[in-house]
Amino acid sequence: MITAETIKQYIENSLPCELVQIEGDDGYHFQAIIVSSEFRGKRTIQQHQLVYQALGEKMGQDIHALSMRTYTPEEWTARI
């Protein structure tokens, strides 16, 4: 069973991030907040695709559901 910490590590190892927060306690369904400068100029679907690429085969196999909120650093700062 995959953990939130493992998902965080996969994302951080493949995508430069300022912040990655992963929650989920059943081992299959997770929620994520991801802040990355790589998201600049990309639509939400493109941002999510970058995260899915970082997770590779884990999506659909070990991770059954991942709800994401993705932000550029500027968008994240503006929300605080």
N, CA, C and O atoms as a GROMACS GRO file, in nm:
protein
  320
    1MET      N    1   0.085  -0.117   0.000
    1MET     CA    2   0.000   0.000   0.000
    1MET      C    3   0.090   0.124   0.000
    1MET      O    4   0.188   0.130   0.073
    2ILE      N    5   0.055   0.221  -0.081
    2ILE     CA    6   0.132   0.344  -0.094
    2ILE      C    7   0.090   0.445   0.014
    2ILE      O    8  -0.024   0.445   0.059
    3THR      N    9   0.183   0.528   0.055
    3THR     CA   10   0.154   0.627   0.158
    3THR      C   11   0.159   0.768   0.100
    3THR      O   12   0.212   0.789  -0.009
    4ALA      N   13   0.104   0.862   0.174
    4ALA     CA   14   0.108   1.003   0.134
    4ALA      C   15   0.252   1.050   0.121
    4ALA      O   16   0.285   1.125   0.030
    5GLU      N   17   0.338   1.007   0.211
    5GLU     CA   18   0.479   1.046   0.207
    5GLU      C   19   0.548   0.994   0.082
    5GLU      O   20   0.631   1.063   0.023
    6THR      N   21   0.515   0.872   0.041
    6THR     CA   22   0.573   0.815  -0.080
    6THR      C   23   0.530   0.895  -0.203
    6THR      O   24   0.612   0.922  -0.291
    7ILE      N   25   0.404   0.932  -0.209
    7ILE     CA   26   0.354   1.013  -0.321
    7ILE      C   27   0.427   1.146  -0.324
    7ILE      O   28   0.469   1.193  -0.430
    8LYS      N   29   0.442   1.207  -0.209
    8LYS     CA   30   0.514   1.334  -0.199
    8LYS      C   31   0.655   1.320  -0.255
    8LYS      O   32   0.701   1.406  -0.330
    9GLN      N   33   0.724   1.213  -0.219
    9GLN     CA   34   0.860   1.192  -0.265
    9GLN      C   35   0.867   1.174  -0.417
    9GLN      O   36   0.956   1.227  -0.482
   10TYR      N   37   0.773   1.098  -0.473
   10TYR     CA   38   0.768   1.080  -0.619
   10TYR      C   39   0.754   1.214  -0.688
   10TYR      O   40   0.824   1.242  -0.785
   11ILE      N   41   0.663   1.296  -0.640
   11ILE     CA   42   0.639   1.427  -0.702
   11ILE      C   43   0.763   1.515  -0.688
   11ILE      O   44   0.808   1.575  -0.786
   12GLU      N   45   0.817   1.524  -0.569
   12GLU     CA   46   0.933   1.611  -0.545
   12GLU      C   47   1.057   1.565  -0.622
   12GLU      O   48   1.140   1.647  -0.660
   13ASN      N   49   1.070   1.436  -0.646
   13ASN     CA   50   1.185   1.384  -0.721
   13ASN      C   51   1.175   1.410  -0.870
   13ASN      O   52   1.276   1.408  -0.940
   14SER      N   53   1.054   1.434  -0.921
   14SER     CA   54   1.035   1.451  -1.064
   14SER      C   55   0.997   1.592  -1.106
   14SER      O   56   1.003   1.625  -1.225
   15LEU      N   57   0.959   1.674  -1.012
   15LEU     CA   58   0.905   1.806  -1.045
   15LEU      C   59   0.956   1.906  -0.942
   15LEU      O   60   0.938   1.886  -0.822
   16PRO      N   61   1.021   2.015  -0.987
   16PRO     CA   62   1.067   2.114  -0.889
   16PRO      C   63   0.946   2.181  -0.823
   16PRO      O   64   0.864   2.243  -0.890
   17CYS      N   65   0.937   2.168  -0.692
   17CYS     CA   66   0.820   2.218  -0.619
   17CYS      C   67   0.863   2.306  -0.503
   17CYS      O   68   0.964   2.282  -0.438
   18GLU      N   69   0.784   2.407  -0.479
   18GLU     CA   70   0.803   2.490  -0.361
   18GLU      C   71   0.727   2.432  -0.242
   18GLU      O   72   0.766   2.451  -0.127
   19LEU      N   73   0.619   2.359  -0.273
   19LEU     CA   74   0.537   2.299  -0.167
   19LEU      C   75   0.465   2.177  -0.222
   19LEU      O   76   0.411   2.181  -0.332
   20VAL      N   77   0.465   2.070  -0.145
   20VAL     CA   78   0.385   1.951  -0.176
   20VAL      C   79   0.323   1.905  -0.045
   20VAL      O   80   0.394   1.869   0.049
   21GLN      N   81   0.191   1.906  -0.039
   21GLN     CA   82   0.119   1.854   0.076
   21GLN      C   83   0.026   1.743   0.027
   21GLN      O   84  -0.055   1.765  -0.063
   22ILE      N   85   0.039   1.627   0.085
   22ILE     CA   86  -0.044   1.512   0.047
   22ILE      C   87  -0.116   1.462   0.171
   22ILE      O   88  -0.055   1.446   0.276
   23GLU      N   89  -0.245   1.438   0.158
   23GLU     CA   90  -0.324   1.380   0.265
   23GLU      C   91  -0.400   1.261   0.212
   23GLU      O   92  -0.431   1.254   0.093
   24GLY      N   93  -0.430   1.170   0.299
   24GLY     CA   94  -0.507   1.052   0.264
   24GLY      C   95  -0.477   0.944   0.364
   24GLY      O   96  -0.361   0.920   0.398
   25ASP      N   97  -0.581   0.878   0.413
   25ASP     CA   98  -0.557   0.781   0.519
   25ASP      C   99  -0.605   0.640   0.488
   25ASP      O  100  -0.598   0.552   0.573
   26ASP      N  101  -0.655   0.619   0.366
   26ASP     CA  102  -0.701   0.484   0.335
   26ASP      C  103  -0.606   0.408   0.243
   26ASP      O  104  -0.629   0.291   0.211
   27GLY      N  105  -0.497   0.475   0.200
   27GLY     CA  106  -0.398   0.409   0.117
   27GLY      C  107  -0.430   0.406  -0.031
   27GLY      O  108  -0.350   0.355  -0.110
   28TYR      N  109  -0.545   0.459  -0.072
   28TYR     CA  110  -0.585   0.457  -0.213
   28TYR      C  111  -0.633   0.592  -0.265
   28TYR      O  112  -0.616   0.623  -0.383
   29HIS      N  113  -0.691   0.672  -0.178
   29HIS     CA  114  -0.750   0.801  -0.216
   29HIS      C  115  -0.674   0.912  -0.145
   29HIS      O  116  -0.661   0.912  -0.023
   30PHE      N  117  -0.625   1.009  -0.225
   30PHE     CA  118  -0.539   1.112  -0.170
   30PHE      C  119  -0.582   1.251  -0.220
   30PHE      O  120  -0.643   1.264  -0.326
   31GLN      N  121  -0.547   1.352  -0.142
   31GLN     CA  122  -0.568   1.491  -0.178
   31GLN      C  123  -0.431   1.558  -0.176
   31GLN      O  124  -0.349   1.531  -0.089
   32ALA      N  125  -0.408   1.646  -0.276
   32ALA     CA  126  -0.276   1.710  -0.286
   32ALA      C  127  -0.289   1.859  -0.312
   32ALA      O  128  -0.378   1.906  -0.382
   33ILE      N  129  -0.196   1.933  -0.252
   33ILE     CA  130  -0.171   2.073  -0.287
   33ILE      C  131  -0.028   2.077  -0.335
   33ILE      O  132   0.064   2.035  -0.265
   34ILE      N  133  -0.009   2.128  -0.457
   34ILE     CA  134   0.124   2.129  -0.517
   34ILE      C  135   0.151   2.269  -0.573
   34ILE      O  136   0.071   2.323  -0.649
   35VAL      N  137   0.263   2.326  -0.533
   35VAL     CA  138   0.304   2.458  -0.581
   35VAL      C  139   0.436   2.441  -0.656
   35VAL      O  140   0.534   2.391  -0.600
   36SER      N  141   0.436   2.482  -0.782
   36SER     CA  142   0.557   2.466  -0.863
   36SER      C  143   0.566   2.578  -0.967
   36SER      O  144   0.466   2.619  -1.026
   37SER      N  145   0.687   2.626  -0.988
   37SER     CA  146   0.710   2.725  -1.094
   37SER      C  147   0.690   2.662  -1.233
   37SER      O  148   0.670   2.734  -1.331
   38GLU      N  149   0.696   2.530  -1.241
   38GLU     CA  150   0.672   2.460  -1.368
   38GLU      C  151   0.529   2.478  -1.417
   38GLU      O  152   0.501   2.453  -1.535
   39PHE      N  153   0.440   2.520  -1.331
   39PHE     CA  154   0.300   2.537  -1.369
   39PHE      C  155   0.273   2.671  -1.439
   39PHE      O  156   0.165   2.690  -1.496
   40ARG      N  157   0.369   2.762  -1.435
   40ARG     CA  158   0.350   2.893  -1.498
   40ARG      C  159   0.316   2.879  -1.646
   40ARG      O  160   0.381   2.805  -1.719
   41GLY      N  161   0.212   2.952  -1.688
   41GLY     CA  162   0.174   2.953  -1.828
   41GLY      C  163   0.100   2.829  -1.875
   41GLY      O  164   0.070   2.816  -1.993
   42LYS      N  165   0.070   2.738  -1.783
   42LYS     CA  166   0.000   2.614  -1.820
   42LYS      C  167  -0.142   2.616  -1.766
   42LYS      O  168  -0.168   2.669  -1.658
   43ARG      N  169  -0.230   2.557  -1.842
   43ARG     CA  170  -0.368   2.539  -1.794
   43ARG      C  171  -0.369   2.432  -1.687
   43ARG      O  172  -0.275   2.355  -1.673
   44THR      N  173  -0.478   2.429  -1.611
   44THR     CA  174  -0.489   2.334  -1.500
   44THR      C  175  -0.468   2.191  -1.547
   44THR      O  176  -0.398   2.114  -1.481
   45ILE      N  177  -0.527   2.154  -1.658
   45ILE     CA  178  -0.513   2.017  -1.707
   45ILE      C  179  -0.367   1.985  -1.738
   45ILE      O  180  -0.321   1.873  -1.713
   46GLN      N  181  -0.294   2.081  -1.791
   46GLN     CA  182  -0.152   2.060  -1.820
   46GLN      C  183  -0.071   2.047  -1.690
   46GLN      O  184   0.024   1.969  -1.683
   47GLN      N  185  -0.108   2.124  -1.590
   47GLN     CA  186  -0.042   2.114  -1.460
   47GLN      C  187  -0.063   1.975  -1.401
   47GLN      O  188   0.030   1.912  -1.350
   48HIS      N  189  -0.187   1.928  -1.408
   48HIS     CA  190  -0.218   1.795  -1.354
   48HIS      C  191  -0.144   1.687  -1.432
   48HIS      O  192  -0.100   1.588  -1.373
   49GLN      N  193  -0.131   1.704  -1.561
   49GLN     CA  194  -0.059   1.606  -1.642
   49GLN      C  195   0.088   1.596  -1.599
   49GLN      O  196   0.145   1.487  -1.599
   50LEU      N  197   0.148   1.710  -1.562
   50LEU     CA  198   0.286   1.707  -1.512
   50LEU      C  199   0.296   1.622  -1.385
   50LEU      O  200   0.391   1.546  -1.367
   51VAL      N  201   0.196   1.635  -1.298
   51VAL     CA  202   0.196   1.557  -1.174
   51VAL      C  203   0.175   1.409  -1.205
   51VAL      O  204   0.242   1.324  -1.148
   52TYR      N  205   0.082   1.379  -1.296
   52TYR     CA  206   0.059   1.240  -1.335
   52TYR      C  207   0.185   1.178  -1.394
   52TYR      O  208   0.216   1.061  -1.368
   53GLN      N  209   0.259   1.255  -1.473
   53GLN     CA  210   0.385   1.206  -1.530
   53GLN      C  211   0.484   1.174  -1.418
   53GLN      O  212   0.556   1.074  -1.424
   54ALA      N  213   0.488   1.259  -1.316
   54ALA     CA  214   0.578   1.236  -1.204
   54ALA      C  215   0.544   1.106  -1.131
   54ALA      O  216   0.632   1.037  -1.080
   55LEU      N  217   0.417   1.074  -1.127
   55LEU     CA  218   0.373   0.953  -1.055
   55LEU      C  219   0.380   0.828  -1.142
   55LEU      O  220   0.382   0.716  -1.090
   56GLY      N  221   0.382   0.846  -1.272
   56GLY     CA  222   0.397   0.734  -1.364
   56GLY      C  223   0.294   0.624  -1.342
   56GLY      O  224   0.174   0.650  -1.332
   57GLU      N  225   0.342   0.501  -1.336
   57GLU     CA  226   0.255   0.384  -1.326
   57GLU      C  227   0.182   0.374  -1.193
   57GLU      O  228   0.087   0.296  -1.180
   58LYS      N  229   0.224   0.451  -1.095
   58LYS     CA  230   0.156   0.447  -0.964
   58LYS      C  231   0.010   0.491  -0.978
   58LYS      O  232  -0.078   0.442  -0.906
   59MET      N  233  -0.015   0.584  -1.072
   59MET     CA  234  -0.153   0.628  -1.094
   59MET      C  235  -0.231   0.515  -1.158
   59MET      O  236  -0.188   0.456  -1.258
   60GLY      N  237  -0.344   0.484  -1.101
   60GLY     CA  238  -0.428   0.378  -1.155
   60GLY      C  239  -0.395   0.241  -1.100
   60GLY      O  240  -0.479   0.151  -1.103
   61GLN      N  241  -0.274   0.223  -1.049
   61GLN     CA  242  -0.237   0.095  -0.989
   61GLN      C  243  -0.242   0.107  -0.837
   61GLN      O  244  -0.329   0.051  -0.772
   62ASP      N  245  -0.145   0.181  -0.783
   62ASP     CA  246  -0.139   0.197  -0.637
   62ASP      C  247  -0.226   0.311  -0.588
   62ASP      O  248  -0.280   0.306  -0.477
   63ILE      N  249  -0.240   0.415  -0.671
   63ILE     CA  250  -0.320   0.532  -0.635
   63ILE      C  251  -0.448   0.526  -0.717
   63ILE      O  252  -0.445   0.536  -0.840
   64HIS      N  253  -0.560   0.510  -0.651
   64HIS     CA  254  -0.687   0.499  -0.723
   64HIS      C  255  -0.750   0.634  -0.748
   64HIS      O  256  -0.824   0.652  -0.846
   65ALA      N  257  -0.723   0.730  -0.661
   65ALA     CA  258  -0.779   0.864  -0.678
   65ALA      C  259  -0.684   0.965  -0.616
   65ALA      O  260  -0.634   0.948  -0.504
   66LEU      N  261  -0.659   1.072  -0.693
   66LEU     CA  262  -0.576   1.182  -0.644
   66LEU      C  263  -0.645   1.312  -0.681
   66LEU      O  264  -0.651   1.350  -0.798
   67SER      N  265  -0.697   1.380  -0.583
   67SER     CA  266  -0.758   1.510  -0.602
   67SER      C  267  -0.649   1.614  -0.584
   67SER      O  268  -0.582   1.618  -0.480
   68MET      N  269  -0.630   1.700  -0.685
   68MET     CA  270  -0.519   1.795  -0.681
   68MET      C  271  -0.567   1.939  -0.689
   68MET      O  272  -0.664   1.972  -0.757
   69ARG      N  273  -0.495   2.023  -0.615
   69ARG     CA  274  -0.503   2.168  -0.633
   69ARG      C  275  -0.361   2.212  -0.665
   69ARG      O  276  -0.271   2.196  -0.582
   70THR      N  277  -0.341   2.266  -0.784
   70THR     CA  278  -0.208   2.306  -0.828
   70THR      C  279  -0.202   2.458  -0.841
   70THR      O  280  -0.298   2.523  -0.884
   71TYR      N  281  -0.086   2.513  -0.803
   71TYR     CA  282  -0.067   2.658  -0.804
   71TYR      C  283   0.073   2.693  -0.849
   71TYR      O  284   0.168   2.616  -0.828
   72THR      N  285   0.087   2.809  -0.913
   72THR     CA  286   0.219   2.867  -0.932
   72THR      C  287   0.257   2.931  -0.799
   72THR      O  288   0.170   2.952  -0.714
   73PRO      N  289   0.384   2.962  -0.777
   73PRO     CA  290   0.422   3.030  -0.652
   73PRO      C  291   0.346   3.161  -0.631
   73PRO      O  292   0.310   3.195  -0.519
   74GLU      N  293   0.323   3.234  -0.739
   74GLU     CA  294   0.252   3.361  -0.731
   74GLU      C  295   0.106   3.340  -0.690
   74GLU      O  296   0.053   3.415  -0.608
   75GLU      N  297   0.043   3.240  -0.748
   75GLU     CA  298  -0.097   3.210  -0.712
   75GLU      C  299  -0.106   3.166  -0.565
   75GLU      O  300  -0.199   3.204  -0.494
   76TRP      N  301  -0.009   3.087  -0.521
   76TRP     CA  302  -0.009   3.040  -0.383
   76TRP      C  303   0.009   3.156  -0.287
   76TRP      O  304  -0.063   3.166  -0.187
   77THR      N  305   0.102   3.244  -0.315
   77THR     CA  306   0.128   3.360  -0.230
   77THR      C  307   0.005   3.451  -0.224
   77THR      O  308  -0.026   3.506  -0.118
   78ALA      N  309  -0.064   3.467  -0.335
   78ALA     CA  310  -0.182   3.554  -0.340
   78ALA      C  311  -0.297   3.498  -0.257
   78ALA      O  312  -0.383   3.575  -0.213
   79ARG      N  313  -0.301   3.368  -0.233
   79ARG     CA  314  -0.410   3.309  -0.154
   79ARG      C  315  -0.388   3.326  -0.005
   79ARG      O  316  -0.483   3.319   0.073
   80ILE      N  317  -0.265   3.348   0.035
   80ILE     CA  318  -0.234   3.355   0.179
   80ILE      C  319  -0.266   3.491   0.235
   80ILE      O  320  -0.247   3.515   0.354
   0.00000   0.00000   0.00000
